[in-house]
Amino acid sequence: MNEIAKTIERMDPESALKEVGQALKTIFPSVSEESRGEFLLELVGESQADKVSSLVHL
């Protein structure tokens, strides 16, 4: 487990979420829109309909 994950494990869940959110606000502007989208899909999960609709764009 990496150091960030270890630190988050020791935190209260609400505090961890707040801190991760602040970190993402710093990171997101530095990465591509595609990377942000992939991250968010991985985070919330991708429905079967989303998978099919993404194939349509290929």
PDB file of N, CA, C and O in Angstrom:
ATOM      1  N   MET A   1       0.864  -1.178   0.000  1.00  0.00           N
ATOM      2  CA  MET A   1       0.000   0.000   0.000  1.00  0.00           C
ATOM      3  C   MET A   1       0.903   1.231   0.000  1.00  0.00           C
ATOM      4  O   MET A   1       1.894   1.284   0.729  1.00  0.00           O
ATOM      5  N   ASN A   2       0.553   2.217  -0.821  1.00  0.00           N
ATOM      6  CA  ASN A   2       1.394   3.414  -0.895  1.00  0.00           C
ATOM      7  C   ASN A   2       1.142   4.345   0.292  1.00  0.00           C
ATOM      8  O   ASN A   2       0.194   4.155   1.054  1.00  0.00           O
ATOM      9  N   GLU A   3       1.982   5.326   0.430  1.00  0.00           N
ATOM     10  CA  GLU A   3       1.911   6.240   1.578  1.00  0.00           C
ATOM     11  C   GLU A   3       0.599   7.020   1.639  1.00  0.00           C
ATOM     12  O   GLU A   3       0.054   7.229   2.723  1.00  0.00           O
ATOM     13  N   ILE A   4       0.092   7.448   0.493  1.00  0.00           N
ATOM     14  CA  ILE A   4      -1.171   8.192   0.485  1.00  0.00           C
ATOM     15  C   ILE A   4      -2.294   7.316   1.016  1.00  0.00           C
ATOM     16  O   ILE A   4      -3.092   7.758   1.842  1.00  0.00           O
ATOM     17  N   ALA A   5      -2.358   6.080   0.544  1.00  0.00           N
ATOM     18  CA  ALA A   5      -3.405   5.160   0.995  1.00  0.00           C
ATOM     19  C   ALA A   5      -3.282   4.885   2.497  1.00  0.00           C
ATOM     20  O   ALA A   5      -4.291   4.807   3.198  1.00  0.00           O
ATOM     21  N   LYS A   6      -2.061   4.740   2.985  1.00  0.00           N
ATOM     22  CA  LYS A   6      -1.849   4.508   4.424  1.00  0.00           C
ATOM     23  C   LYS A   6      -2.344   5.695   5.242  1.00  0.00           C
ATOM     24  O   LYS A   6      -2.981   5.516   6.280  1.00  0.00           O
ATOM     25  N   THR A   7      -2.051   6.896   4.776  1.00  0.00           N
ATOM     26  CA  THR A   7      -2.489   8.104   5.480  1.00  0.00           C
ATOM     27  C   THR A   7      -4.006   8.184   5.505  1.00  0.00           C
ATOM     28  O   THR A   7      -4.595   8.483   6.544  1.00  0.00           O
ATOM     29  N   ILE A   8      -4.640   7.920   4.373  1.00  0.00           N
ATOM     30  CA  ILE A   8      -6.101   7.980   4.290  1.00  0.00           C
ATOM     31  C   ILE A   8      -6.744   6.937   5.197  1.00  0.00           C
ATOM     32  O   ILE A   8      -7.767   7.207   5.825  1.00  0.00           O
ATOM     33  N   GLU A   9      -6.150   5.748   5.269  1.00  0.00           N
ATOM     34  CA  GLU A   9      -6.675   4.683   6.141  1.00  0.00           C
ATOM     35  C   GLU A   9      -6.724   5.116   7.602  1.00  0.00           C
ATOM     36  O   GLU A   9      -7.605   4.684   8.346  1.00  0.00           O
ATOM     37  N   ARG A  10      -5.795   5.956   8.016  1.00  0.00           N
ATOM     38  CA  ARG A  10      -5.741   6.408   9.414  1.00  0.00           C
ATOM     39  C   ARG A  10      -6.694   7.563   9.704  1.00  0.00           C
ATOM     40  O   ARG A  10      -6.887   7.933  10.862  1.00  0.00           O
ATOM     41  N   MET A  11      -7.289   8.130   8.665  1.00  0.00           N
ATOM     42  CA  MET A  11      -8.146   9.311   8.831  1.00  0.00           C
ATOM     43  C   MET A  11      -9.604   8.928   9.009  1.00  0.00           C
ATOM     44  O   MET A  11     -10.039   7.852   8.599  1.00  0.00           O
ATOM     45  N   ASP A  12     -10.344   9.827   9.623  1.00  0.00           N
ATOM     46  CA  ASP A  12     -11.796   9.738   9.689  1.00  0.00           C
ATOM     47  C   ASP A  12     -12.306   9.841   8.239  1.00  0.00           C
ATOM     48  O   ASP A  12     -11.798  10.670   7.484  1.00  0.00           O
ATOM     49  N   PRO A  13     -13.295   9.026   7.827  1.00  0.00           N
ATOM     50  CA  PRO A  13     -13.743   9.019   6.424  1.00  0.00           C
ATOM     51  C   PRO A  13     -14.154  10.389   5.881  1.00  0.00           C
ATOM     52  O   PRO A  13     -13.827  10.720   4.742  1.00  0.00           O
ATOM     53  N   GLU A  14     -14.855  11.176   6.665  1.00  0.00           N
ATOM     54  CA  GLU A  14     -15.278  12.495   6.194  1.00  0.00           C
ATOM     55  C   GLU A  14     -14.077  13.416   5.966  1.00  0.00           C
ATOM     56  O   GLU A  14     -14.029  14.156   4.984  1.00  0.00           O
ATOM     57  N   SER A  15     -13.123  13.362   6.873  1.00  0.00           N
ATOM     58  CA  SER A  15     -11.912  14.170   6.711  1.00  0.00           C
ATOM     59  C   SER A  15     -11.107  13.710   5.511  1.00  0.00           C
ATOM     60  O   SER A  15     -10.578  14.528   4.757  1.00  0.00           O
ATOM     61  N   ALA A  16     -11.016  12.406   5.335  1.00  0.00           N
ATOM     62  CA  ALA A  16     -10.282  11.858   4.195  1.00  0.00           C
ATOM     63  C   ALA A  16     -10.909  12.318   2.885  1.00  0.00           C
ATOM     64  O   ALA A  16     -10.205  12.718   1.958  1.00  0.00           O
ATOM     65  N   LEU A  17     -12.230  12.259   2.815  1.00  0.00           N
ATOM     66  CA  LEU A  17     -12.924  12.682   1.604  1.00  0.00           C
ATOM     67  C   LEU A  17     -12.674  14.156   1.309  1.00  0.00           C
ATOM     68  O   LEU A  17     -12.454  14.536   0.159  1.00  0.00           O
ATOM     69  N   LYS A  18     -12.709  14.976   2.342  1.00  0.00           N
ATOM     70  CA  LYS A  18     -12.456  16.406   2.171  1.00  0.00           C
ATOM     71  C   LYS A  18     -11.034  16.651   1.669  1.00  0.00           C
ATOM     72  O   LYS A  18     -10.830  17.452   0.756  1.00  0.00           O
ATOM     73  N   GLU A  19     -10.064  15.980   2.248  1.00  0.00           N
ATOM     74  CA  GLU A  19      -8.666  16.155   1.845  1.00  0.00           C
ATOM     75  C   GLU A  19      -8.420  15.652   0.431  1.00  0.00           C
ATOM     76  O   GLU A  19      -7.704  16.293  -0.338  1.00  0.00           O
ATOM     77  N   VAL A  20      -9.006  14.515   0.081  1.00  0.00           N
ATOM     78  CA  VAL A  20      -8.854  13.984  -1.273  1.00  0.00           C
ATOM     79  C   VAL A  20      -9.496  14.946  -2.277  1.00  0.00           C
ATOM     80  O   VAL A  20      -8.953  15.179  -3.357  1.00  0.00           O
ATOM     81  N   GLY A  21     -10.632  15.490  -1.920  1.00  0.00           N
ATOM     82  CA  GLY A  21     -11.297  16.465  -2.793  1.00  0.00           C
ATOM     83  C   GLY A  21     -10.425  17.676  -3.043  1.00  0.00           C
ATOM     84  O   GLY A  21     -10.334  18.150  -4.176  1.00  0.00           O
ATOM     85  N   GLN A  22      -9.783  18.185  -2.010  1.00  0.00           N
ATOM     86  CA  GLN A  22      -8.889  19.339  -2.173  1.00  0.00           C
ATOM     87  C   GLN A  22      -7.709  18.983  -3.075  1.00  0.00           C
ATOM     88  O   GLN A  22      -7.292  19.789  -3.906  1.00  0.00           O
ATOM     89  N   ALA A  23      -7.174  17.772  -2.908  1.00  0.00           N
ATOM     90  CA  ALA A  23      -6.055  17.343  -3.752  1.00  0.00           C
ATOM     91  C   ALA A  23      -6.494  17.240  -5.211  1.00  0.00           C
ATOM     92  O   ALA A  23      -5.753  17.628  -6.114  1.00  0.00           O
ATOM     93  N   LEU A  24      -7.694  16.720  -5.439  1.00  0.00           N
ATOM     94  CA  LEU A  24      -8.189  16.587  -6.809  1.00  0.00           C
ATOM     95  C   LEU A  24      -8.406  17.944  -7.467  1.00  0.00           C
ATOM     96  O   LEU A  24      -8.204  18.089  -8.672  1.00  0.00           O
ATOM     97  N   LYS A  25      -8.816  18.934  -6.686  1.00  0.00           N
ATOM     98  CA  LYS A  25      -8.984  20.284  -7.238  1.00  0.00           C
ATOM     99  C   LYS A  25      -7.654  20.826  -7.752  1.00  0.00           C
ATOM    100  O   LYS A  25      -7.629  21.623  -8.689  1.00  0.00           O
ATOM    101  N   THR A  26      -6.565  20.402  -7.151  1.00  0.00           N
ATOM    102  CA  THR A  26      -5.235  20.822  -7.581  1.00  0.00           C
ATOM    103  C   THR A  26      -4.776  20.022  -8.795  1.00  0.00           C
ATOM    104  O   THR A  26      -4.164  20.571  -9.711  1.00  0.00           O
ATOM    105  N   ILE A  27      -5.071  18.735  -8.800  1.00  0.00           N
ATOM    106  CA  ILE A  27      -4.590  17.837  -9.850  1.00  0.00           C
ATOM    107  C   ILE A  27      -5.399  17.951 -11.142  1.00  0.00           C
ATOM    108  O   ILE A  27      -4.822  17.981 -12.229  1.00  0.00           O
ATOM    109  N   PHE A  28      -6.724  18.014 -11.034  1.00  0.00           N
ATOM    110  CA  PHE A  28      -7.590  17.965 -12.215  1.00  0.00           C
ATOM    111  C   PHE A  28      -7.241  18.990 -13.300  1.00  0.00           C
ATOM    112  O   PHE A  28      -7.238  18.627 -14.476  1.00  0.00           O
ATOM    113  N   PRO A  29      -6.952  20.237 -12.967  1.00  0.00           N
ATOM    114  CA  PRO A  29      -6.627  21.187 -14.048  1.00  0.00           C
ATOM    115  C   PRO A  29      -5.357  20.824 -14.822  1.00  0.00           C
ATOM    116  O   PRO A  29      -5.146  21.314 -15.931  1.00  0.00           O
ATOM    117  N   SER A  30      -4.521  19.973 -14.245  1.00  0.00           N
ATOM    118  CA  SER A  30      -3.244  19.619 -14.867  1.00  0.00           C
ATOM    119  C   SER A  30      -3.325  18.412 -15.792  1.00  0.00           C
ATOM    120  O   SER A  30      -2.373  18.129 -16.520  1.00  0.00           O
ATOM    121  N   VAL A  31      -4.452  17.692 -15.775  1.00  0.00           N
ATOM    122  CA  VAL A  31      -4.562  16.491 -16.596  1.00  0.00           C
ATOM    123  C   VAL A  31      -5.573  16.699 -17.719  1.00  0.00           C
ATOM    124  O   VAL A  31      -6.382  17.626 -17.679  1.00  0.00           O
ATOM    125  N   SER A  32      -5.516  15.841 -18.701  1.00  0.00           N
ATOM    126  CA  SER A  32      -6.403  15.976 -19.860  1.00  0.00           C
ATOM    127  C   SER A  32      -7.849  15.666 -19.489  1.00  0.00           C
ATOM    128  O   SER A  32      -8.131  15.010 -18.486  1.00  0.00           O
ATOM    129  N   GLU A  33      -8.746  16.155 -20.323  1.00  0.00           N
ATOM    130  CA  GLU A  33     -10.169  15.878 -20.121  1.00  0.00           C
ATOM    131  C   GLU A  33     -10.420  14.377 -20.182  1.00  0.00           C
ATOM    132  O   GLU A  33     -11.244  13.852 -19.433  1.00  0.00           O
ATOM    133  N   GLU A  34      -9.720  13.694 -21.060  1.00  0.00           N
ATOM    134  CA  GLU A  34      -9.863  12.242 -21.181  1.00  0.00           C
ATOM    135  C   GLU A  34      -9.454  11.545 -19.882  1.00  0.00           C
ATOM    136  O   GLU A  34     -10.138  10.627 -19.430  1.00  0.00           O
ATOM    137  N   SER A  35      -8.353  11.972 -19.287  1.00  0.00           N
ATOM    138  CA  SER A  35      -7.891  11.384 -18.031  1.00  0.00           C
ATOM    139  C   SER A  35      -8.886  11.631 -16.907  1.00  0.00           C
ATOM    140  O   SER A  35      -9.155  10.739 -16.103  1.00  0.00           O
ATOM    141  N   ARG A  36      -9.432  12.842 -16.851  1.00  0.00           N
ATOM    142  CA  ARG A  36     -10.441  13.147 -15.825  1.00  0.00           C
ATOM    143  C   ARG A  36     -11.666  12.264 -16.004  1.00  0.00           C
ATOM    144  O   ARG A  36     -12.196  11.720 -15.036  1.00  0.00           O
ATOM    145  N   GLY A  37     -12.109  12.124 -17.245  1.00  0.00           N
ATOM    146  CA  GLY A  37     -13.279  11.298 -17.525  1.00  0.00           C
ATOM    147  C   GLY A  37     -13.057   9.847 -17.150  1.00  0.00           C
ATOM    148  O   GLY A  37     -13.924   9.219 -16.543  1.00  0.00           O
ATOM    149  N   GLU A  38     -11.889   9.307 -17.511  1.00  0.00           N
ATOM    150  CA  GLU A  38     -11.562   7.922 -17.161  1.00  0.00           C
ATOM    151  C   GLU A  38     -11.524   7.730 -15.651  1.00  0.00           C
ATOM    152  O   GLU A  38     -12.011   6.725 -15.133  1.00  0.00           O
ATOM    153  N   PHE A  39     -10.943   8.700 -14.946  1.00  0.00           N
ATOM    154  CA  PHE A  39     -10.882   8.630 -13.488  1.00  0.00           C
ATOM    155  C   PHE A  39     -12.285   8.595 -12.888  1.00  0.00           C
ATOM    156  O   PHE A  39     -12.578   7.773 -12.020  1.00  0.00           O
ATOM    157  N   LEU A  40     -13.141   9.486 -13.355  1.00  0.00           N
ATOM    158  CA  LEU A  40     -14.498   9.567 -12.809  1.00  0.00           C
ATOM    159  C   LEU A  40     -15.309   8.314 -13.118  1.00  0.00           C
ATOM    160  O   LEU A  40     -16.065   7.839 -12.271  1.00  0.00           O
ATOM    161  N   LEU A  41     -15.158   7.778 -14.323  1.00  0.00           N
ATOM    162  CA  LEU A  41     -15.860   6.534 -14.651  1.00  0.00           C
ATOM    163  C   LEU A  41     -15.385   5.390 -13.772  1.00  0.00           C
ATOM    164  O   LEU A  41     -16.195   4.579 -13.322  1.00  0.00           O
ATOM    165  N   GLU A  42     -14.096   5.314 -13.524  1.00  0.00           N
ATOM    166  CA  GLU A  42     -13.546   4.282 -12.650  1.00  0.00           C
ATOM    167  C   GLU A  42     -14.048   4.470 -11.222  1.00  0.00           C
ATOM    168  O   GLU A  42     -14.337   3.497 -10.525  1.00  0.00           O
ATOM    169  N   LEU A  43     -14.148   5.708 -10.799  1.00  0.00           N
ATOM    170  CA  LEU A  43     -14.588   6.019  -9.448  1.00  0.00           C
ATOM    171  C   LEU A  43     -16.041   5.618  -9.202  1.00  0.00           C
ATOM    172  O   LEU A  43     -16.348   4.984  -8.192  1.00  0.00           O
ATOM    173  N   VAL A  44     -16.932   5.986 -10.119  1.00  0.00           N
ATOM    174  CA  VAL A  44     -18.359   5.739  -9.913  1.00  0.00           C
ATOM    175  C   VAL A  44     -18.850   4.471 -10.600  1.00  0.00           C
ATOM    176  O   VAL A  44     -19.972   4.028 -10.356  1.00  0.00           O
ATOM    177  N   GLY A  45     -18.034   3.895 -11.440  1.00  0.00           N
ATOM    178  CA  GLY A  45     -18.438   2.701 -12.162  1.00  0.00           C
ATOM    179  C   GLY A  45     -19.108   3.074 -13.468  1.00  0.00           C
ATOM    180  O   GLY A  45     -19.703   4.144 -13.596  1.00  0.00           O
ATOM    181  N   GLU A  46     -19.005   2.201 -14.410  1.00  0.00           N
ATOM    182  CA  GLU A  46     -19.535   2.464 -15.741  1.00  0.00           C
ATOM    183  C   GLU A  46     -20.682   1.498 -15.989  1.00  0.00           C
ATOM    184  O   GLU A  46     -20.501   0.283 -15.897  1.00  0.00           O
ATOM    185  N   SER A  47     -21.842   2.018 -16.299  1.00  0.00           N
ATOM    186  CA  SER A  47     -22.995   1.158 -16.557  1.00  0.00           C
ATOM    187  C   SER A  47     -22.841   0.490 -17.920  1.00  0.00           C
ATOM    188  O   SER A  47     -22.051   0.937 -18.752  1.00  0.00           O
ATOM    189  N   GLN A  48     -23.590  -0.570 -18.142  1.00  0.00           N
ATOM    190  CA  GLN A  48     -23.540  -1.271 -19.412  1.00  0.00           C
ATOM    191  C   GLN A  48     -23.936  -0.347 -20.560  1.00  0.00           C
ATOM    192  O   GLN A  48     -23.350  -0.421 -21.640  1.00  0.00           O
ATOM    193  N   ALA A  49     -24.919   0.519 -20.339  1.00  0.00           N
ATOM    194  CA  ALA A  49     -25.346   1.460 -21.385  1.00  0.00           C
ATOM    195  C   ALA A  49     -24.210   2.412 -21.750  1.00  0.00           C
ATOM    196  O   ALA A  49     -24.040   2.755 -22.920  1.00  0.00           O
ATOM    197  N   ASP A  50     -23.433   2.839 -20.755  1.00  0.00           N
ATOM    198  CA  ASP A  50     -22.300   3.716 -21.027  1.00  0.00           C
ATOM    199  C   ASP A  50     -21.265   3.013 -21.890  1.00  0.00           C
ATOM    200  O   ASP A  50     -20.690   3.620 -22.793  1.00  0.00           O
ATOM    201  N   LYS A  51     -21.027   1.741 -21.617  1.00  0.00           N
ATOM    202  CA  LYS A  51     -20.045   0.979 -22.395  1.00  0.00           C
ATOM    203  C   LYS A  51     -20.499   0.888 -23.855  1.00  0.00           C
ATOM    204  O   LYS A  51     -19.698   1.071 -24.772  1.00  0.00           O
ATOM    205  N   VAL A  52     -21.762   0.610 -24.060  1.00  0.00           N
ATOM    206  CA  VAL A  52     -22.288   0.504 -25.418  1.00  0.00           C
ATOM    207  C   VAL A  52     -22.224   1.842 -26.127  1.00  0.00           C
ATOM    208  O   VAL A  52     -21.822   1.903 -27.289  1.00  0.00           O
ATOM    209  N   SER A  53     -22.614   2.922 -25.449  1.00  0.00           N
ATOM    210  CA  SER A  53     -22.596   4.231 -26.093  1.00  0.00           C
ATOM    211  C   SER A  53     -21.178   4.675 -26.410  1.00  0.00           C
ATOM    212  O   SER A  53     -20.967   5.368 -27.405  1.00  0.00           O
ATOM    213  N   SER A  54     -20.196   4.295 -25.592  1.00  0.00           N
ATOM    214  CA  SER A  54     -18.820   4.671 -25.892  1.00  0.00           C
ATOM    215  C   SER A  54     -18.295   3.911 -27.100  1.00  0.00           C
ATOM    216  O   SER A  54     -17.437   4.416 -27.823  1.00  0.00           O
ATOM    217  N   LEU A  55     -18.798   2.707 -27.326  1.00  0.00           N
ATOM    218  CA  LEU A  55     -18.395   1.949 -28.507  1.00  0.00           C
ATOM    219  C   LEU A  55     -18.907   2.579 -29.789  1.00  0.00           C
ATOM    220  O   LEU A  55     -18.277   2.454 -30.839  1.00  0.00           O
ATOM    221  N   VAL A  56     -20.045   3.255 -29.711  1.00  0.00           N
ATOM    222  CA  VAL A  56     -20.627   3.891 -30.876  1.00  0.00           C
ATOM    223  C   VAL A  56     -19.685   4.950 -31.433  1.00  0.00           C
ATOM    224  O   VAL A  56     -19.665   5.186 -32.641  1.00  0.00           O
ATOM    225  N   HIS A  57     -18.903   5.592 -30.565  1.00  0.00           N
ATOM    226  CA  HIS A  57     -17.988   6.658 -30.997  1.00  0.00           C
ATOM    227  C   HIS A  57     -16.733   6.128 -31.662  1.00  0.00           C
ATOM    228  O   HIS A  57     -15.956   6.908 -32.212  1.00  0.00           O
ATOM    229  N   LEU A  58     -16.512   4.809 -31.627  1.00  0.00           N
ATOM    230  CA  LEU A  58     -15.304   4.231 -32.233  1.00  0.00           C
ATOM    231  C   LEU A  58     -15.404   4.169 -33.701  1.00  0.00           C
ATOM    232  O   LEU A  58     -14.474   3.710 -34.365  1.00  0.00           O
TER     233      LEU A  58
END
